[in-house]
Amino acid sequence: MINRRKLGTLIAVLLAVGLLSASAAPGSASSTLILDKFDEKKTTEITAHTPNEAPSGSVWFVELGIWEVRMGKAREQSTAPATPSSDYRALIDAGTADVSAEVKLKTDPNSDQFWGVVVRHSGPEDWIMAFHDGVGDLILGKKRPDENRFGVTVSTSDLTAGGFQELGRVPMDWNTGKKGRTHTITLQISGDTITVLADGDPVISAADDDSMTSGIVGIFSRGTGKNQFDKFTVKMNESGGGPLSSPLTVPDPEEEEDGKSKRGKKDKDD
């Protein structure tokens, strides 16, 4: 038989653990920053399109390419690349650098288009991206304007500056079959920890200690084809959660018993 004092202690401990666990559960306090289902009845330039949800003042802007939205789809419509390796990106400000950004896309089986998601974008040679290469690999990489492809700091005027640094790669044969299929790429980043998910499954993890703090995120395409972006979602990426909104105070059962004894004694004296 558990005595009253031990039972009180057990209840207090379980209460504390339960509340702390709830507050610290990954994603429990996450919130959607950007949601775009690309809803437009008529063909609209993405810069004139309003997302379903976005921080106040955040609007789409284009780094390169011809981006259009129509009937729940976003497409990059360039008929030919500006250069053989042109990166077409449409971007928007999420307001924070620690995010989980996900793009949902229906592939074109007759295309070898690159497609993916970008975070912490500060310029054409300053970003982190996760993308499918249109052939058979899912790739995580970044560029910095003052680093070469090996991550070595160089002058921004050096010919090797802004080289692509591969952080991870995994085989992902998505361009199979006669019909296009829908897939998702999710890029989660918090501090220097990066995780890439393919159709919801974690497939690449990496660490990056560069101080990249931009909250600019977006979608990416390279090459020509008919890939269709169906949805773009950005959420806060809170690893471990923060402190409780108000301090948790758990009564000490022994003090509570002592208090009751003192009150009982006082009542008898009265």
C-alpha positions in Angstrom: 0.0 0.0 0.0 1.4 3.4 -1.0 1.1 5.9 1.8 -0.4 9.3 1.2 2.9 11.1 1.2 4.5 8.8 -1.4 1.4 8.9 -3.5 1.5 12.7 -3.5 5.2 12.6 -4.6 4.5 10.2 -7.4 1.6 12.3 -8.7 3.7 15.4 -8.6 6.5 13.8 -10.5 4.2 12.4 -13.2 2.5 15.7 -13.6 5.9 17.5 -14.1 7.1 14.9 -16.6 3.9 15.0 -18.6 3.8 18.8 -18.9 7.5 19.1 -19.7 7.3 16.3 -22.3 4.3 18.0 -24.0 6.1 21.3 -24.2 9.3 19.8 -25.6 7.8 17.4 -28.2 9.3 18.2 -31.6 6.8 20.0 -33.8 4.3 20.4 -31.0 4.7 24.2 -31.1 5.4 24.4 -34.8 3.4 26.8 -36.9 2.9 27.2 -40.6 4.7 30.3 -42.0 3.9 29.9 -45.7 1.3 27.8 -47.5 0.8 28.1 -51.2 -1.5 25.8 -53.2 -1.0 28.0 -56.3 -4.8 28.8 -56.6 -5.3 31.0 -59.6 -8.2 30.5 -62.2 -6.2 32.3 -64.9 -2.5 32.2 -65.7 -0.8 34.6 -63.4 2.8 35.6 -62.9 4.0 34.3 -59.6 5.0 37.8 -58.6 1.4 38.8 -58.9 0.1 35.8 -57.0 -0.8 35.8 -53.3 -0.1 32.6 -51.3 -2.8 31.1 -49.1 -0.7 31.9 -46.0 2.4 34.0 -45.6 4.0 36.5 -43.2 2.7 40.0 -43.5 4.4 41.8 -46.4 6.0 38.6 -47.9 5.5 38.3 -51.6 7.0 36.1 -54.3 9.9 37.4 -56.3 11.9 35.8 -59.1 15.6 35.4 -59.2 15.6 33.9 -62.7 13.1 32.3 -65.0 9.5 32.7 -66.1 7.3 31.5 -63.3 3.5 31.2 -63.7 0.7 30.0 -61.6 -2.6 28.5 -62.8 -5.3 26.1 -61.5 -3.3 24.8 -58.5 0.0 24.5 -60.4 3.2 26.6 -60.5 5.5 26.1 -63.5 8.8 27.5 -64.8 8.1 28.3 -68.4 11.4 29.2 -69.9 11.8 27.6 -73.4 15.5 27.6 -73.2 18.0 28.1 -70.4 19.9 31.4 -70.1 23.0 29.3 -69.7 23.4 25.5 -69.8 23.2 25.4 -66.0 20.8 28.2 -65.2 19.1 27.9 -61.8 15.6 29.2 -61.9 14.3 30.2 -58.5 11.1 31.8 -57.2 11.6 33.1 -53.7 9.7 34.4 -50.7 10.6 35.6 -47.2 9.6 33.2 -44.4 10.9 35.6 -41.7 13.2 33.0 -40.0 16.2 30.9 -40.9 15.2 27.7 -39.0 12.5 26.2 -41.1 11.0 23.0 -42.6 10.3 23.8 -46.3 8.5 21.3 -48.4 7.7 21.2 -52.1 5.2 18.9 -53.7 5.6 18.3 -57.4 4.2 16.1 -60.2 7.0 15.0 -62.4 7.1 14.9 -66.2 8.4 11.4 -67.2 9.7 12.8 -70.5 11.8 15.5 -68.8 15.1 15.6 -67.1 14.3 18.8 -65.2 16.0 19.5 -61.9 13.5 20.5 -59.2 13.6 21.2 -55.4 13.5 23.6 -52.5 15.8 26.3 -51.3 16.4 27.8 -47.9 18.7 30.5 -46.4 19.0 32.2 -49.8 20.9 35.5 -49.9 21.9 35.6 -53.6 22.6 33.6 -56.7 25.7 32.1 -55.1 24.5 32.0 -51.5 22.0 29.3 -50.5 21.2 25.8 -49.4 19.1 23.5 -51.6 17.7 20.0 -51.8 16.8 18.9 -55.3 16.2 16.0 -57.6 18.5 15.9 -60.6 15.9 14.7 -63.0 17.9 11.5 -63.6 18.1 9.4 -60.5 19.6 11.2 -57.5 18.4 13.4 -54.7 21.1 15.9 -53.7 21.7 18.3 -50.9 24.2 21.2 -51.5 25.0 24.8 -51.0 26.9 27.7 -52.4 28.8 30.6 -50.7 30.1 33.6 -52.7 33.5 33.4 -50.9 34.0 29.6 -50.9 35.0 27.1 -53.6 33.5 23.7 -54.1 35.6 22.2 -51.4 34.4 24.8 -48.8 37.7 26.6 -48.8 37.5 30.4 -48.4 38.7 32.3 -51.4 38.4 35.8 -52.8 35.0 36.6 -54.3 36.9 37.5 -57.5 38.5 34.0 -57.7 37.2 31.9 -60.6 36.5 29.1 -58.2 34.3 31.2 -55.8 30.7 30.3 -55.5 31.4 26.6 -56.4 28.7 24.1 -55.6 29.4 22.2 -52.4 27.7 18.8 -52.2 26.6 17.9 -48.7 24.8 14.7 -49.5 23.4 12.5 -52.2 21.2 9.4 -52.4 19.8 7.4 -55.3 16.1 8.3 -56.0 14.7 6.9 -59.2 11.6 9.0 -59.6 11.5 9.4 -63.4 10.2 6.0 -64.2 7.0 4.9 -65.9 4.9 6.5 -68.6 2.9 8.8 -66.3 4.1 11.6 -64.1 4.1 10.9 -60.4 3.7 13.2 -57.4 6.6 13.4 -54.9 7.7 15.7 -52.1 11.1 17.0 -51.0 11.4 18.4 -47.5 14.4 20.4 -46.3 14.6 20.9 -42.6 17.2 23.1 -41.1 17.8 24.3 -37.5 21.0 25.9 -36.5 23.7 23.9 -38.3 21.7 20.7 -38.5 20.1 19.8 -41.9 17.8 16.9 -42.8 16.3 16.0 -46.2 13.2 13.9 -46.5 11.9 12.2 -49.6 8.2 11.5 -49.6 8.3 11.9 -45.8 11.2 9.6 -45.2 14.5 11.0 -43.9 17.3 10.2 -46.5 20.1 12.7 -46.0 21.5 14.4 -42.9 24.3 16.9 -42.7 25.8 19.6 -40.6 26.8 23.1 -41.8 28.6 25.5 -39.6 28.4 28.5 -41.9 26.6 31.5 -40.4 23.8 31.6 -43.0 20.8 33.4 -41.4 18.6 34.4 -44.3 14.9 33.6 -44.0 14.4 33.6 -47.8 13.0 30.3 -49.1 11.7 29.1 -52.4 11.3 26.6 -55.2 13.9 25.7 -57.8 13.9 24.4 -61.4 16.5 23.8 -64.0 16.1 22.8 -67.7 13.0 22.6 -69.8 10.0 20.3 -69.3 6.5 20.2 -67.8 7.1 19.6 -64.1 4.2 21.0 -62.0 4.7 22.4 -58.5 1.5 21.5 -56.6 2.1 22.9 -53.2 4.8 24.7 -51.2 4.7 24.6 -47.4 7.1 26.3 -44.9 6.8 25.7 -41.1 8.9 26.7 -38.2 11.5 24.1 -37.4 11.7 24.0 -33.6 14.0 21.2 -32.4 13.2 20.2 -28.9 10.8 23.1 -28.2 11.3 26.0 -25.8 10.6 26.7 -22.2 7.1 26.5 -20.8 5.0 29.6 -21.4 4.8 30.0 -17.6 7.0 28.5 -14.9 5.8 25.1 -13.7 5.4 24.9 -9.9 4.9 21.5 -8.4 3.9 21.4 -4.7 6.3 19.5 -2.4 4.1 16.7 -0.8 6.1 16.9 2.5 5.6 20.6 2.7 1.9 20.2 1.8 1.5 17.6 4.6 3.3 19.8 7.1 1.1 22.7 6.1 -2.0 20.6 6.6 -0.7 19.5 10.1 -0.1 23.1 11.1 -3.5 24.2 9.9 -5.1 21.2 11.7 -3.2 22.1 14.9 -4.3 25.7 14.6 -7.9 24.7 14.1 -7.8 22.6 17.3 -6.3 25.5 19.2 -9.0 27.8 18.0 
